[in-house]
Amino acid sequence: MKRIELTGGEHAVLLIHGLQGVPTEMQALAKRLHKAGYTVRVPHFKGYGYMVGDTAHSVTSWHDWHDQVMRELRELKQQYKSVSVGGLCIGAVLALSVAAEAGEEISGLSLLATTLYYDGWSIPWYRFMLPIGYYTPFRYIYAYREREPFGLKNEQLRRWVAREMSHKTSSIAGASNLTLPAIHEAELLIKSVKRRLPHVTAPALIIHAVDDDVSTPRSADFVANHIGSDNVHKILLHNSYHMITMDNERELVADETIKFFNDISGESHPDKSAEERPVVSSAPRLSLVHAA
């Protein structure tokens, strides 16, 4: 699976896609950040992201995921004036994990649909039984099948993903199945990050959909209330589900991320596409400034 590399200015952004996902989940945001003057990198992380031919045995530990992201961060830090990090779903949790260790090496965070609790309305009722299989051979047999609405409120895009999922093992929204080892490692990562949130001091933008089908705003609230940063902004979306980098308000997500990164860098990065871009959603949103 190819990574996305967009060379721009002296400020870099490292983007992390979702669990067993693909870099294209972050493509729209990456392109907007690049147009705004940023250098952008969206890697594929082995053992975390999706790759053709992967099995449940291909999943590595969350510590390995963390280390891979840290290496990417340190490499960018050596080349650019500043590095900010953005993540989607478990990618946002990984961003927090790295930020807890990296401290001032990270200039800012864009935490998108952060998933600390799987409590959205599309989560199956039997999910509480999954830990039974974590330490048995069942972990290599069971896989959670992605299903409607695929994290998308946009019906046209949802139909396209459904068609892809029906005859392929993946789509632009990631793998068609989540393996049990991947879910287990994500749970262990979440547990670790919850404990270490007070050590995260980088300025943080939290964007979450009110109707997120995977994880309710409870996760966003937890981050806002426990993070160690004294510069935290939270925005709630009203016309999207979980995949907010691809859904109806993807342009709003990009707008707010660019504005936040511009503000913390103290420099203006003009987005030449902004004047030409139609308004995707005028739905009301809540913005909250939280001081730890």
C-alpha distance (Angstrom), angle and dihedral (degrees) to the residues before:
residue distance angle dihedral
M1 . . .
K2 3.80 . .
R3 3.77 121.3 .
I4 3.80 121.1 -134.1
E5 3.81 115.5 -116.5
L6 3.81 119.0 -179.1
T7 3.80 115.0 172.7
G8 3.78 115.4 -150.7
G9 3.78 136.2 132.9
E10 3.78 134.6 -17.6
H11 3.81 94.2 -80.2
A12 3.81 113.8 79.2
V13 3.81 133.3 -161.0
L14 3.79 124.3 -157.1
L15 3.82 112.6 -157.1
I16 3.82 124.5 -162.4
H17 3.80 120.9 -159.5
G18 3.80 125.7 -147.9
L19 3.80 130.8 -77.7
Q20 3.83 111.4 -62.5
G21 3.77 86.0 -5.5
V22 3.79 133.2 128.4
P23 3.82 135.3 -116.5
T24 3.83 91.2 -107.1
E25 3.82 88.1 74.3
M26 3.81 85.5 73.5
Q27 3.80 98.2 35.7
A28 3.81 98.3 104.1
L29 3.80 91.7 48.9
A30 3.80 91.5 44.8
K31 3.81 92.2 53.5
R32 3.80 92.8 48.8
L33 3.81 92.0 48.9
H34 3.78 89.6 49.3
K35 3.81 91.8 50.7
A36 3.79 87.1 51.4
G37 3.80 89.4 58.7
Y38 3.79 103.5 -94.8
T39 3.78 129.4 130.6
V40 3.80 105.3 -125.9
R41 3.78 132.2 -163.1
V42 3.81 126.2 -175.3
P43 3.82 107.6 179.9
H44 3.77 129.4 -167.2
F45 3.81 108.1 -125.8
K46 3.80 115.7 -148.6
G47 3.79 113.6 -127.3
Y48 3.81 91.1 16.8
G49 3.80 106.3 54.7
Y50 3.79 129.1 52.8
M51 3.79 122.9 -89.0
V52 3.80 129.2 171.4
G53 3.79 109.6 -96.1
D54 3.79 95.3 24.0
T55 3.81 118.1 142.3
A56 3.78 134.7 -174.9
H57 3.82 86.5 -86.3
S58 3.82 90.1 60.3
V59 3.81 93.0 68.7
T60 3.79 114.8 104.6
S61 3.80 129.1 -160.5
W62 3.79 122.8 -77.2
H63 3.81 87.4 -116.1
D64 3.82 87.6 63.1
W65 3.82 90.4 49.3
H66 3.81 89.5 51.3
D67 3.82 92.3 48.6
Q68 3.82 92.8 49.8
V69 3.81 91.8 52.1
M70 3.80 90.6 46.3
R71 3.80 91.2 53.6
E72 3.81 90.9 51.7
L73 3.81 90.3 48.5
R74 3.81 93.6 49.8
E75 3.80 91.7 47.6
L76 3.80 91.7 52.5
K77 3.79 91.0 44.1
Q78 3.80 90.3 58.9
Q79 3.81 91.6 53.7
Y80 3.81 105.8 37.1
K81 3.78 138.9 52.0
S82 3.80 93.0 -120.7
V83 3.79 139.0 0.4
S84 3.79 126.0 -150.6
V85 3.79 123.8 -174.1
G86 3.78 131.0 -143.5
G87 3.78 129.4 -176.6
L88 3.79 141.0 -179.3
C89 3.81 123.6 -140.4
I90 3.83 107.4 -38.9
G91 3.81 85.2 2.6
A92 3.81 86.7 67.5
V93 3.81 89.4 50.8
L94 3.81 89.0 51.4
A95 3.81 89.3 50.3
L96 3.80 89.1 54.6
S97 3.80 91.4 47.3
V98 3.80 91.6 54.1
A99 3.81 92.3 42.5
A100 3.81 90.4 55.4
E101 3.81 88.2 60.1
A102 3.80 102.0 32.2
G103 3.80 97.9 51.3
E104 3.82 111.8 173.9
E105 3.81 92.3 7.6
I106 3.82 85.8 83.6
S107 3.80 115.7 66.7
G108 3.79 97.2 -166.2
L109 3.79 146.2 -15.0
S110 3.81 132.2 -133.7
L111 3.80 106.0 -163.7
L112 3.79 110.3 -167.0
A113 3.81 121.9 -170.5
T114 3.79 89.8 -20.2
T115 3.79 108.6 -157.0
L116 3.79 115.6 -148.6
Y117 3.81 93.5 137.6
Y118 3.80 127.1 36.5
D119 3.78 93.5 -145.2
G120 3.81 104.2 124.4
W121 3.79 122.7 130.5
S122 3.83 94.8 -105.3
I123 3.81 95.3 55.1
P124 3.85 109.1 111.9
W125 3.80 117.6 -112.2
Y126 3.82 92.3 -121.6
R127 3.79 94.6 60.4
F128 3.82 91.1 103.5
M129 3.81 87.5 67.8
L130 3.82 95.4 60.0
P131 3.85 95.5 89.8
I132 3.81 87.2 66.7
G133 3.79 87.9 71.2
Y134 3.80 98.5 43.0
Y135 3.81 94.6 91.8
T136 3.79 100.7 30.8
P137 3.84 134.5 75.7
F138 3.82 85.3 -98.7
R139 3.81 87.2 81.3
Y140 3.81 89.7 74.1
I141 3.80 94.4 46.1
Y142 3.80 105.7 45.9
A143 3.80 123.7 70.7
Y144 3.79 127.1 174.8
R145 3.79 108.8 -121.5
E146 3.81 114.0 -137.3
R147 3.79 109.9 -124.6
E148 3.77 143.5 175.1
P149 2.97 129.3 -16.5
F150 3.84 90.2 24.6
G151 3.80 88.9 -154.2
L152 3.80 91.4 -64.7
K153 3.79 128.9 118.9
N154 3.81 90.7 -179.3
E155 3.81 101.1 96.5
Q156 3.80 96.8 -158.1
L157 3.80 93.1 52.9
R158 3.81 90.8 42.4
R159 3.82 91.3 55.6
W160 3.80 90.2 49.7
V161 3.81 92.2 51.2
A162 3.82 90.8 46.4
R163 3.80 90.4 55.2
E164 3.79 91.0 49.2
M165 3.80 92.7 47.5
S166 3.81 92.1 49.4
H167 3.80 94.5 66.0
K168 3.81 105.5 14.7
T169 3.78 135.9 59.3
S170 3.80 92.0 -125.3
S171 3.81 146.8 12.6
I172 3.79 136.5 -167.3
A173 3.82 84.9 -75.4
G174 3.81 93.3 59.2
A175 3.79 137.8 -102.4
S176 3.79 121.7 -7.6
N177 3.82 89.7 -132.0
L178 3.79 134.9 39.7
T179 3.79 111.6 -147.2
L180 3.79 121.3 -136.9
P181 3.83 94.7 -119.7
A182 3.83 89.2 55.1
I183 3.80 92.0 49.7
H184 3.80 90.4 47.5
E185 3.81 93.9 50.8
A186 3.80 89.7 47.3
E187 3.81 89.4 54.2
L188 3.81 90.5 51.6
L189 3.82 90.4 48.9
I190 3.81 90.9 50.2
K191 3.80 91.3 50.7
S192 3.80 91.1 51.5
V193 3.81 94.3 46.5
K194 3.79 93.5 50.3
R195 3.80 88.5 58.6
R196 3.81 94.3 45.6
L197 3.82 100.2 44.2
P198 3.83 92.6 103.6
H199 3.83 87.6 62.0
V200 3.82 91.9 59.6
T201 3.81 106.3 97.5
A202 3.82 102.5 161.3
P203 3.82 116.8 113.0
A204 3.79 107.0 -93.5
L205 3.78 135.9 -154.2
I206 3.80 113.1 -162.8
I207 3.82 117.9 -164.0
H208 3.79 120.4 179.9
A209 3.79 136.5 161.7
V210 3.79 117.5 -119.8
D211 3.83 88.6 -141.1
D212 3.81 96.3 42.5
D213 3.81 103.9 158.7
V214 3.81 94.6 -154.4
S215 3.79 105.4 38.1
T216 3.81 126.2 13.9
P217 3.83 122.3 -137.5
R218 3.80 86.1 -90.9
S219 3.82 86.0 92.3
A220 3.82 92.3 51.8
D221 3.79 90.0 48.0
F222 3.80 91.6 50.6
V223 3.80 91.5 53.2
A224 3.82 93.1 46.3
N225 3.81 91.9 49.1
H226 3.82 98.4 44.8
I227 3.81 107.7 30.8
G228 3.80 116.2 111.2
S229 3.81 95.3 -135.8
D230 3.81 119.8 107.9
N231 3.82 91.2 -154.2
V232 3.80 109.0 67.2
H233 3.80 128.2 148.8
K234 3.80 122.7 -174.8
I235 3.79 124.6 -164.3
L236 3.80 125.3 -173.9
L237 3.80 119.4 -154.0
H238 3.82 123.6 -148.1
N239 3.79 104.1 -168.3
S240 3.82 104.9 49.6
Y241 3.78 142.1 68.1
H242 3.82 125.7 -148.6
M243 3.83 103.8 -51.0
I244 3.78 94.6 67.1
T245 3.81 94.4 162.7
M246 3.83 88.5 64.0
D247 3.80 105.7 26.5
N248 3.81 133.9 87.2
E249 3.81 95.3 -65.6
R250 3.80 98.3 43.5
E251 3.82 90.7 119.4
L252 3.79 90.8 52.3
V253 3.81 89.3 50.2
A254 3.80 88.9 52.5
D255 3.82 92.6 45.1
E256 3.79 93.1 52.8
T257 3.80 94.2 43.0
I258 3.82 92.2 50.9
K259 3.80 92.0 46.5
F260 3.81 91.8 49.0
F261 3.80 94.3 48.1
N262 3.82 90.2 45.9
D263 3.79 91.1 51.8
I264 3.79 95.2 50.4
S265 3.82 93.5 44.3
G266 3.79 90.4 51.5
E267 3.77 90.5 -135.3
S268 3.79 134.3 102.7
H269 3.79 118.3 -120.0
P270 3.81 107.3 -174.4
D271 3.81 114.0 -142.0
K272 3.80 102.6 -145.2
S273 3.80 91.7 -165.4
A274 3.79 94.3 57.9
E275 3.80 97.0 83.8
E276 3.79 92.2 49.8
R277 3.80 96.2 44.4
P278 3.82 119.2 102.1
V279 3.78 119.1 -130.3
V280 3.81 107.5 -96.3
S281 3.78 98.0 -169.5
S282 3.75 135.4 2.8
A283 3.81 92.4 -173.2
P284 3.80 114.4 140.2
R285 3.80 117.4 -101.0
L286 3.76 133.9 -167.7
S287 3.76 119.3 -126.0
L288 3.77 117.9 -165.0
V289 3.78 127.8 -175.0
H290 3.79 111.6 -155.0
A291 3.78 126.8 -169.0
A292 3.77 116.3 -160.3
